[in-house]
Amino acid sequence: MNSLLTIRRIVVAGLLGAITILLGATRAGFIPVPTPLGDATIMHIPVIIGGILDGWLVGAILGLFFGIFSFIHATIPMFKDPLVVFLPRILIGITTALAYRGLKRSNEVVAVIVATVVGTLTNTVGVLGIGVLRGYLPLPAAVGFGVAAAIPETILAAIIVVAVVLAWRGVAARRRTADL
Amino acid sequence: MESFEVFRHVTIGQYLPGESLVHRLDPRAKITVVLLLIAAVTFSTSYTAHLALLALTLGLIALANLPVRYIVSGVKPALPFILLLALMQLFVYGEAAASAVRGTAVLWQWGVLRVTAGSLRLTLVSLARLLELLLLVSLLTNATPTTSLTYGIESMLRPFARLGLPAHELSLIGTIALRFVPVLGEQFETILKAQASRGANLRLGGRLQFIRSAQQMVVLLVPLFLNALLRAEDLILAMEARCYGGGRGRSHYVRLRLRAPDYVAMALALVFTAAVLAARNALP
């Protein structure tokens, strides 16, 4: 058995990956917001939740899922560049997990919120930053897009991730006592 | 009730048993063919290439005896978004598309709305691409049982295992994900109905009310995630109870062997993709 990929990590990554596919395939993962980009994505939420609940490796694998999905569905040239599509998405899981691990001792809720913000910004800054470096976007446009996309996406993600993680902690605690 | 049945339309990942030539191909050959064709679909922007690809994918679906109507029904819930996106691309991306895709000629203009040959191409090609990708992925997942798909992926990743890549584990993650898409889809539908029957207003808020949208998503997403995580716990317990030990030293009851039709299929796909990609800027 691979010592990093335990049964738990394999299964949790698989199930959250299924949610990623579901959100993407049905377009339920896109929420209308008042920005020029039109829709905020919540496709990164399974990635963040995976990173918080089961560590950086699960987060990175889920990021890869998200990347594959946006690569296949992309319609504009920028999102056909594997570097733009995959690297930031894999990093979402890693930065989220690290931020959460660093803060969870002080306060669970704060740690979850900060980790979500870090994860969402990794996505926005990473995608647009690499987009600028690779010459798909001029810098001012990228900054504009970034601010416009990051604010609603961060708020949406924080509300949903906090709700899911705290609810799961409650359910898991109850299950543990029930099993005994 | 129609509005609650969105997720029954998830057709990707449902195996439809059959005896066709496509069903009988080696999963590795099928994966290779589909990946090659996805590359052709993704990187070509010419009308001719997409007509050829559309004809080819439809032909393959017919060869596999899969019901096109069933596969296409998977897009139904996404249709409004797809059309909205298409209209946006057609009218708003005129300038950007003209430089990115060939076609600077302005075909129609009214105020800021402008249709260029480039944006028309972008729109039509995107729609064709969506349909082709849907058909290709369906071809793979509807005509291959999930287990043989896993064995196929695992055996294709095995050369990388020497570099430390956990091929077996990664393919297992992919299988679990694909396997649970329809299950969680049905679950999501149940949650939608349950919340609606309690009087929840599930229509997303307008663009300026995105916090309200988030609150509405919470009542749907929290149960969905909890359900998925509970299923994960059960599956973990089941696998541990059966002493699941990963891929090392594991043998298979059915051994995969590439036969003549598999080589022919892969060779044809390679030639086709190479031709389409080589001619992608030359064709109209």
Interface residues (C-beta under 8 A of the other chain):
Chain A: M1 N2 L4 L5 I7 R8 I10 V11 V12 A13 G14 L15 L16 G17 A18 I19 T20 I21 L22 A25 T26 R27 A28 F30 I31 P32 V33 P34 G38 A40 I42 I45 P46 I49 L53 I61 F65 F71 I72 H73 T75 I76 P77 K80 P152 I155 L156 I159 I160 A163 V164 A167 W168 V171 A172 R175
Chain B: V6 F7 H9 V10 I12 G13 I38 T42 F43 G74 P77 A78 F81 L85 M88 Q89 Y93 A96 A100 L122 S126 R129 L130 L133 P166 E169 L170 L172 I173 G174 T175 I176 A177 L178 R179 F180 V181 V183 L184 G185 F188 L204 G206 R207 L208 F210 I211 S213 A214 Q215 M217 V218 L221 V222 L224 F225 L226 A228 L229 L230 R231 A232 E233 L235 I236 M239 E240 Y244 G245 G246 R248
